Structures are given as C-alpha cells and as structure tokens.
C-alpha cells in the first residue's frame, strides 16, 4: 500500500499579516506541481443544512460517486 503525506492548512488572508491560500500555493508551486495529487481550496467548510460542491468539470463524476457513498 502506497502512503501519501497529507497537508491540511487553514488560511485566513482577511486577517492582518496572515498568508492566504493563493499566496501559499504560489510559494509552494514547485513542490505541489511535482508531488501533489489534489489541492482543495475550501472557502466555506460548513454552511447551512445541505451540501454544495463547486469544482472544475473534470471532478464532477468523482464528486457524484463520493457523495453517493457518503450519503448512502
């Protein structure tokens, strides 16, 4: 079984002197480009009673399949 390191980062760029997600990606672009499997930018992790997911069209089928398994 192959193991991949996971990086979970909370970025609050609206706070003074904090680095935002865009800046973090720009600073880590080479490392992400050569090693990342996925980069998820979660602007609002929890809001309201339902699930809303926005992504690039290439991830549509993956999102549908995962949500079917989660909400089964």
Helices and strands as residue ranges (DSSP letters): H 21-27, H 29-35, G 57-59, H 60-70
